[in-house]
Amino acid sequence: MSGRRTNSRKRDALRKQGSLNRYPEQVTDSLFQQSDFFDANDLVQVKYEMLRHVQIDHQPVSQAAAAFGFSRPTYYQAELDFQDQGLFGLIPEKRGPRRAHKLTPEVLEYVRKIRSEQPSLGIAQVRAAILDHFGVTVHPRSIERALVRQEKKRR
């Protein structure tokens, strides 16, 4: 039996959780070829087994990464994530903030106010004003995107 056979319910669950391996065919390790317990579609299991092969079986990183369909940098990132968070760290997730968390409603209102008072202000000056008034450093592109969103809301 092949470890590549995954029932559709499990595959759907893995997809919803964001842990469906998009490239199960690249997993060539013998465990995943010989046993149904090892599922090449389960990204968390694949990464864990890759880490285990290096840490426990003392396999070279490049060899283990290739056998599990990953690059060496991906191995090292998985190793760091596992050391920091355990198995939870192996679950893929969008990293970083989910929204413009520095551009609070108060900051946006302040930007609107100073732009209405001085329409010629550039993004660099707006950024400096935010830093002076709120003590928050905001990337210029974040300000530009926020201004575009505000314009869309007014239409």
N, C-alpha and C positions, 0 to 999 in steps of 0.2 A: 504494500500500500504506500501511497505517496503522501507526504505531509503537505502537499499543495492542495489537497481536496478540502475545501471548506464549505460547510453547508451555507445556504443563502441567508438564513437568519443570523448566523454568526457574522457573516460578511457584512450584512446590513448594520449590525450592531457596531462592528469595528469601524465602518464608514461614519456612522453617527458620532462615535467617540473621537474620530479623527485619527484612529490608530490602524487604519487599513494600509498595509504595505502596498504602495503603488507598483512596485517592481518585484513581486514574489519570484518571478522566473530567474532573477539574479542570485537568489539564495541557492548555493550549490553544496552547502555543508551536508555531509552524509546523514546526520540525525534528521534533517528535514526531508530527506529523500526516503528514509526507511521507516519512519514511524508517523502515524496519524496524530500522535500527541503533539508533535512539533509542527506548527502551522506557519508556513512562510508568509501567509497573509497577515499574521498578527505582528505588527511592527514592534510592539513592546517586547514580545517573546524573542523576536529575531535579534534585537539590540542586546537584550539580556544575555542570550546565548553567546553572542559575539564577545561581550565583556567577560563572560565566564571562560571562554576558550583561552583568552589571553591571561586572565588572572589566575585561574585554577589549573588549566592544562598547559600553561606556559607556551602557548603558540605565539609566534611573532605577530605584531600588530598588523603589518601589511598583509600577511597571509590570512589572518582571521577576518579582517575588513573585506578582503576580496571574496572570501567564501560566503560572506553574509550580504554581499551586494552593496557594500559601503566603501567610502574612501577613508584614508587614514585620518584626515581632519574630522570626519564625521565620527570615527571611533573615539578620538580624543574628546570631542564635545559630549558624546554620550557618557564617557567615563566621568567627566566633570559633573554632568547633570546627575548621574547616579550617586556620586560621592556627596553632592549637595542635598539631594532630595530623595534618594532611594529609588524604588521602582517608579514612583510618581514622576520623577525627573525624566524618565524615558518616554512618557506620554507626550506626543507632539502637541505643541500649543503655539499659538501666535505669541511671539515675545514682544515685550514693550507695552507701553500704554495703549489702551483701547480707544482713547479719544484725546482731544487737545486739553489735557488736564491742567495745564498752566493758564490757559485762557478761560478763566472762570467768568461767569456772567458780569461780575464787577469789573474785571479787566476789559471785557468786550465793551461794556458801557462807557468806560473811560476812553477807550480807543475811538468809539463813535463820537464822543464829546469833543475830543481834541481834533479829530478829523473834520468835524463840522465847524469848529472855530478856525482851523487852519487847513483848508483843503489841499494846500500845496505840500503838506508834510509828506515826506517819503517814508518808506518802510523802515529805513535805518533810524530816522528820527522818532518814529512811533515806538520802535524797539527800545531806544534809549529812554524815552519817556516812561515806558512800562517799567523798565529797570529802576529808574529814579523814584517813581511813585510807589511801586509794589515790591521792589527788590527781587523781581523774578526775571530770569533770562529766558527769552522766548526766541525760537528760531524764526528768522524772517519769513520763511516759507509757511510756517504755521500761521503767522499773522495774515499773510496774503490769502491763505485758504479760508480763514475765519471771515475775512472781509467779503470774499466771494459768497460764502454761505449766507452771510447777513443780507447781501444784495438779493440773493435768490428768495429769501424769506419775505422781503418787502414787495416782490413782484406779485 
